């Protein structure tokens, strides 16, 4: 029975000694890269300025030194890392048509890209837990979510990310790749790189699936269970006014979960089941997956959180007054 995998001689003929990958912009619109880069730059600027401003306000405003805003600052820091990890290669493709990236460069970018993605899912779970405690057990809120416990939560999120992600990326080093390594995106995405390999990728796929189950596979049910318990607790409140007030404190977090998970799930489904889909669909889905959360999260929290909104307005008007004087 013939093996379904290439022989060593075939691999030597198919692979190049210096593995490089070719990044892709918007398929079919390469001639308009400069013009396409303008909206990208605007979105990057919004994401960088919005999240930086939220971080600065939370750090400097004493009234925001509460568990809810600590978790929000973590979300903003994660969004900054997520946007910076892909911004450089995307703009290099659009501005200078620099498409080549080495395997080591790809692995480094994937560490930050997938690392910040894994951190964000953990932070969203922590924020769901924060809302659960605030609504279901408000009298013990400050005793449960102490600074020490928040630090423990952060350490668990970081350790989980490192333990799961480092083996995933190290397994890529053992693979052989074909000469025409054309990626579907303007950045390195693990499933996209994996499908270009000419060798056995079953160990990579197994560990990648295990990592997915231990991150999103655990985090998503935790968020859902938290909100089921929150809804039960809120519905037990007799006053409609109090019910509305309790639900309104969760709207920002629900919005952040939606803008993070919907594009991410769409991108994962495309890579697993949508090979026949046009490349431009994959490219735009991956772009929305990375840009939407960092751009929209500051807007969502600024509009829906009165205390944060007041602090931001105070900062903006203070700057305007200082500049005019």
C-alpha positions in Angstrom: 0.0 0.0 0.0 1.5 3.3 -1.0 1.9 6.0 1.6 -0.2 9.2 1.2 2.7 11.3 2.4 5.6 12.5 0.2 8.9 10.6 0.3 12.1 12.2 1.6 13.4 12.6 -2.0 10.2 14.3 -3.0 10.3 16.6 0.0 13.9 17.6 -0.9 12.8 18.5 -4.4 9.8 20.4 -3.2 11.2 22.4 -0.4 13.6 25.3 -0.5 16.6 25.6 2.0 15.5 29.1 3.1 11.7 28.9 3.8 9.9 32.2 3.1 6.2 33.0 2.9 4.4 35.5 0.6 1.8 37.7 2.2 -1.3 38.7 0.4 -3.1 42.0 0.3 -6.6 42.3 -1.1 -6.9 39.7 -4.0 -7.5 41.3 -7.3 -7.0 44.9 -6.0 -3.2 45.0 -5.9 -3.1 48.0 -8.1 -5.1 50.0 -5.6 -3.0 49.1 -2.6 -2.1 52.7 -1.7 -5.8 53.8 -1.8 -6.9 50.7 0.2 -4.3 51.5 2.9 -6.1 54.8 3.7 -9.1 53.3 5.5 -6.7 50.8 7.1 -4.6 53.6 8.5 -7.7 55.4 9.8 -8.9 52.3 11.5 -5.4 51.6 13.0 -5.3 55.2 14.2 -8.7 54.9 15.8 -7.8 51.7 17.6 -4.4 53.0 18.8 -5.7 56.3 20.0 -9.0 54.9 21.6 -7.3 52.1 23.5 -4.4 54.3 24.6 -6.8 57.0 25.9 -8.8 54.4 27.9 -5.6 53.0 29.4 -4.3 56.5 30.3 -7.6 57.6 31.9 -7.9 54.4 34.0 -4.3 54.7 35.2 -4.5 58.4 36.0 -8.1 58.7 37.3 -8.3 57.5 40.9 -12.1 56.9 40.8 -11.6 54.3 38.1 -9.3 52.1 40.3 -11.9 49.4 40.6 -11.9 45.7 39.4 -14.2 46.4 36.5 -11.9 49.1 35.1 -8.8 47.0 35.8 -10.2 44.3 33.5 -11.1 47.0 31.0 -7.5 48.3 31.0 -6.4 44.7 30.3 -8.8 44.5 27.4 -7.5 47.7 26.0 -3.8 46.6 26.4 -4.6 43.3 24.7 -6.4 45.1 21.8 -3.3 47.3 21.4 -1.1 44.3 21.2 -3.4 42.6 18.8 -3.5 45.6 16.4 0.3 46.2 16.6 1.1 42.6 15.9 -0.4 42.7 12.4 -0.2 46.4 11.5 3.4 46.4 10.5 3.2 43.6 7.9 -0.2 44.8 6.6 1.0 48.3 5.9 4.3 47.0 4.4 2.2 45.0 1.9 0.0 48.0 1.1 2.6 50.7 1.0 5.8 49.1 -0.3 4.5 45.7 -1.7 6.9 43.9 0.7 5.4 40.5 0.8 8.1 38.1 1.9 8.4 36.9 5.5 10.7 34.2 6.9 9.4 31.1 8.8 11.0 32.5 12.0 9.4 35.9 11.4 6.1 34.2 10.8 6.4 32.2 14.1 7.2 35.4 16.0 4.2 37.2 14.5 1.9 34.2 15.3 3.1 34.1 18.9 1.9 37.7 19.4 -1.2 37.4 17.2 -2.5 34.1 18.7 -1.1 35.0 22.1 -3.1 38.2 22.4 -6.2 36.5 21.0 -5.9 33.8 23.7 -5.4 36.5 26.3 -8.5 38.4 25.1 -10.7 35.4 25.5 -9.4 35.0 29.1 -10.0 38.7 29.8 -13.5 38.5 28.5 -14.2 35.5 30.9 -12.7 37.6 33.7 -15.0 40.5 32.8 -18.0 38.1 32.8 -17.1 36.9 36.2 -16.7 40.5 37.4 -20.3 41.3 36.2 -21.6 38.1 37.8 -20.2 38.9 41.2 -21.3 42.6 40.9 -24.9 41.6 40.2 -25.4 38.3 42.0 -23.3 39.0 45.1 -22.7 42.8 45.3 -22.1 42.9 49.1 -19.0 40.7 48.7 -17.8 42.3 45.4 -14.8 44.0 46.9 -13.8 41.1 49.1 -14.0 38.6 46.2 -12.3 40.7 43.6 -9.3 41.9 45.6 -6.1 43.2 43.9 -4.4 39.9 44.8 -7.1 37.8 43.2 -7.1 40.0 40.0 -3.3 39.5 39.8 -3.8 35.7 40.1 -6.4 35.8 37.3 -3.9 37.7 35.1 -1.1 35.2 35.8 -3.4 32.2 35.0 -4.4 33.8 31.7 -0.7 34.4 30.8 0.5 31.0 31.9 -2.3 29.2 30.0 -1.5 31.2 26.8 2.3 30.4 27.1 1.8 26.7 27.9 -0.6 26.1 25.0 1.0 28.4 22.3 4.7 27.7 22.6 4.4 24.0 21.7 2.0 24.9 18.9 4.5 27.1 17.3 7.6 24.9 18.0 5.8 22.1 16.1 6.0 24.3 13.0 9.8 24.1 13.0 9.7 20.4 12.2 7.6 20.8 9.0 8.7 21.1 5.4 7.1 23.6 3.1 6.5 23.8 -0.6 8.3 26.5 -2.6 5.1 28.4 -3.4 4.2 29.5 0.1 1.5 32.0 -0.7 -0.6 33.0 2.4 -4.2 34.1 2.3 -3.7 37.2 4.5 -1.3 40.1 5.1 -0.1 38.4 8.3 0.8 34.9 9.5 -2.2 32.9 10.7 -1.5 29.4 12.1 -4.1 27.4 10.1 -3.1 29.3 6.9 0.6 28.4 7.4 -0.2 24.8 8.4 -2.1 24.0 5.2 1.0 24.9 3.1 3.1 22.2 4.6 4.3 19.2 2.5 4.8 16.9 5.5 2.6 15.2 8.1 0.7 17.9 10.0 -1.4 15.6 12.2 0.5 16.4 15.5 0.2 20.1 14.7 -3.5 19.8 14.0 -4.1 17.7 17.2 -2.2 20.2 19.4 -3.9 23.2 17.7 -7.3 21.6 18.3 -6.4 20.9 21.9 -5.3 24.5 22.4 -8.5 25.7 20.9 -10.6 23.5 23.2 -8.7 24.7 26.3 -9.1 28.4 25.4 -12.3 29.2 23.4 -13.8 25.8 24.1 -13.7 26.5 27.9 -14.0 30.3 27.8 -17.2 30.5 25.7 -19.3 28.2 27.9 -18.0 30.0 31.0 -19.3 33.3 29.6 -22.6 31.8 28.6 -23.0 30.2 32.1 -22.2 33.5 33.7 -24.9 35.3 31.8 -27.5 32.5 32.5 -26.9 33.0 36.2 -26.9 36.8 35.8 -30.3 36.7 34.0 -31.8 34.4 36.7 -30.6 36.8 39.4 -31.8 39.9 37.6 -35.3 38.4 36.8 -35.7 37.7 40.5 -35.6 41.4 41.2 -39.1 42.8 41.6 -38.5 46.3 40.3 -38.4 46.8 36.5 -36.2 49.8 37.1 -33.6 47.8 39.0 -33.7 45.1 36.4 -33.0 47.6 33.6 -30.2 49.1 35.7 -28.6 45.7 36.3 -28.9 44.6 32.7 -27.4 47.9 31.5 -24.2 47.3 33.4 -23.6 44.2 31.2 -24.3 45.8 27.8 -20.7 46.9 27.2 -19.3 43.5 28.0 -21.9 41.8 25.8 -20.9 44.1 22.9 -17.2 43.3 23.4 -17.9 39.6 23.4 -20.0 39.9 20.2 -17.4 42.0 18.2 -14.7 39.5 19.3 -16.3 36.1 18.8 -18.5 36.6 15.7 -15.6 37.5 13.3 -13.3 34.9 15.0 -15.8 32.1 14.6 -16.5 33.1 11.0 -12.7 33.1 10.2 -12.2 29.6 11.8 -15.2 28.2 9.9 -13.9 29.6 6.6 -10.5 28.0 7.1 -11.9 24.6 8.0 -14.9 24.4 5.7 -14.8 27.3 3.2 -11.8 26.4 1.0 -13.9 27.0 -2.1 -14.9 30.5 -0.9 -13.3 33.4 -2.9 -10.0 34.6 -1.4 -11.3 38.1 -1.0 -13.9 36.7 1.5 -11.2 35.1 3.6 -9.1 38.2 3.5 -11.9 40.6 4.5 -13.1 38.2 7.3 -9.6 38.0 8.7 -9.2 41.8 8.5 -12.5 42.3 10.4 -11.5 39.7 12.9 -8.4 41.7 13.9 -9.5 45.3 13.4 -13.1 45.3 14.7 -12.5 44.5 18.4 -9.7 47.1 18.9 -11.7 49.8 17.0 -15.1 49.2 18.5 -14.3 48.2 22.2 -13.3 51.8 23.2 -16.5 53.2 21.5 -18.7 50.6 23.2 -17.3 51.2 26.6 -17.2 55.0 26.2 -20.9 55.1 25.2 -22.2 52.6 27.7 -20.2 53.3 30.8 -21.1 56.7 32.3 -18.1 56.9 34.7 -15.6 56.2 32.0 -17.3 58.6 29.6 -17.2 61.4 32.1 -13.5 60.7 32.8 -12.7 60.8 29.0 -14.6 64.0 28.5 -12.8 65.5 31.5 -9.5 64.6 29.9 -10.4 65.9 26.4 -11.8 69.2 27.7 -8.8 69.6 30.0 -6.5 69.1 27.0 -8.5 71.6 24.9 -8.4 74.2 27.6 -4.7 73.7 28.0 -4.0 74.1 24.3 -6.2 77.2 24.0 -4.5 78.9 26.9 
